[in-house]
Amino acid sequence: MAKENNPTPNKFKVSPWLIYAAILLIFLFISFITGGSSIDEPGQLTSSKFNDYLEKGQIEKVIVYNKTEAEVFLTAAALKDAAHKKVSKDVFDRANKGPHYKFDIGNDQIFQNKLEKAVEEKKLKDFNFLPKNNWSDILISLLPIIIIIAVWIFIMRKMSGGGAGGGGQIFNIGKSKAKLFDEKTDIKTTFKDVAGLEGAKEEIQEIVEFLKNPEKYTNLGGKIPKGALLVGPPGTGKTLLAKAVAGEAQVPFFSLSGSDFVEMFVGVGASRVRDLFKQAKEKSPAIIFIDEIDAVGRARGKSNMSGGNDERENTLNQLLTEMDGFGTNSNVIVLAATNRADVLDKALMRAGRFDRQIFVDLPDIRERAEIFQVHLAPIKKVEGLDLDFLAKQTPGFSGADIANVCNEAALIAARHNKTAVDRQDFLDAVDRIIGGLEKKNKIITPDEKRAIAIHEAGHATVSWMLEHAAPLIKVTIVPRGQSLGAAWYLPEERQIVRTDQMLDEMCATMGGRAAEKVTFDRISTGALSDLEKVTRQARAMVTIYGLNEKIGNVTYYDSTGQSEYNFSKPYSDETAKVIDAEISDLIEGQYTRAIAILEENKDKLNQLADILIEKEVIFKDDLEAIFGKRTWDKNLEEVVS
């Protein structure tokens, strides 16, 4: 592969330590030239000493500056005198050319007369009175201030990330941190890169069309929507849709996260909201995208337990005002994404702010095939790879999960030195993502291995015998992640679930512990995840879905999310006792049912466990050879073929 040329040359980076060392050297130099050494500076004289040297004829020249300060130059003969040894050499041990001494004079006229007399008597060769501009002294005195200012500017630029005008500067802390994408920005993501999500794409495309051709809608008296909220589970493609909008729209696109408004300083969040909408209005028509808006849009007054958060609420208030208040601009559309729509403030969700709420759900089997097609495009795969088969093997996977499956399959194929990614690599990738990394070095005793085999064979047996249990794909006792074994199912994608379906699933889940009880007459800790699953299902049946006769058609589920802040339960202590009893009865009833099924098929259970110990992995064909085909499974051949 040819090495790509880097269009941006590497910038020379100066280490901060070099800056600090240079500053230290400058200060040492200043100290040195202003007073750090007395060797190369003129010595100080008293008037009596000057008169003595003048009488002896040791002074060659005197220069008086500003009628106040005299500089004395000695004769060559005088420099040989031991009395002038200190000023005879300069700092480099060379002959000092002077001035050798300096002193402050008194009356300049009297001093001038003295010098004139000495010249007449041939005791002094020359003298002069000159004005002096002490620019060097002024510069040396100002140099520390200049250095301090330079260091301050350097620190401010470092705080701002090295660039001028950034939102991180100390004076620009209230500026918006939004990144601007426009026609000059190279954004390659388009709606073609967004597979599935047809309904969401249609809504988003219409919003882009609003800004491209507003007259088409306003001529009929319609108003352009103020905002659209993308809601859905993590990994379903909310941010990807926003990137596609940035790539498709021919208008400025401001992108930022909800946490970008949060700062330790009071008032910064509201200031950044104002600045963001100010920039967007200046470039209108424009789109603003706020990812993870729940960081700033959480309902007000619900977190009083932690002392409240006035700063976050002020930021939210400013956002509400900017989206729909006096002076708002209808040519700015706000897109936002969150997977916690239940905690958002109701004022933020009302029409006029977020006029549209677009639910981005997990993809169905058809959409998963389309997503696979997008992510498999850059991957070298074998010819004739069945995308529908891969889509059927990944129920409940989000778009991000499917991208991870494709990447993991490519890594697995490369690990096995393959030239192309095949079907088995994708199956292994699904196992790797769901179950975790295979633990080949885990030490398991033969007794433990048989117990694990019986446990997993119990799941397989019970699920095979129940009509509404999910079709089994394979069973393994190879340790993966924290599990010692696993049974892989292909659940039916249902829109609603009935009571008998939930009970069959609970019974199949309890089949592992029931198999241990039937075979060994004792149970182990290996059923922890099974117990957690059935307890959650039983509690949902009783308290959420109203599928219990004693509790009746009552639900204690709160879709608004407000109950998470309450200490009290929405039911009495007597009802709590009934709920606990009904949950226990449901679980124990399905456990007893699983034991009864396994007692009838104990020989087949042991036969399946023996095959599992031998092969470590068994598939649907092995179960059909022992139990026969499932008569009620009409679509099994179509699903797993």
Secondary structure by P-SEA (a helix, b strand, c coil): cccccccccccccccaaaaaaaaaaaaaaaaaaacccccccbbbbcaaaaaaaaaaccccbbbbccccbbbbbbccccccccccccccccccccccccccbbbbbccaaaaaaaaaaaaaaccccccccccccaaaaaaaaaaaaaaaaaaaaaaaaaaacccccccccccccccccbbbbcccccccccccccccaaaaaaaaaaaaaaaaccccccccccccccbbbbbbcccccaaaaaaaaaaccccbbbbbccccccccccaaaaaaaaaaaaaaaaaccbbbbbcccccccccccccccccccaaaaaaaaaaaaaaccccccccbbbbbbbcccccccccccccccccbbbbbccccaaaaaaaaaaaaccccccccccaaaaaaacccccaaaaaaaaaaaaaaaaaaccccccaaaaaaaaaaaacccccccccccaaaaaaaaaaaaaaaaaaaacccccccccccccccccccbbbbbbccccccccaaaaaaaaaaaaaaaaaaaaacccccccaaaaaaaaaaaaaaacccccccccccccccccccccccccccccccaaaaaaaaaaaaaaaaaaaaaaaaaaaaaaaaaaaaaaaaaacccccaaaaaacccccccccccccccc
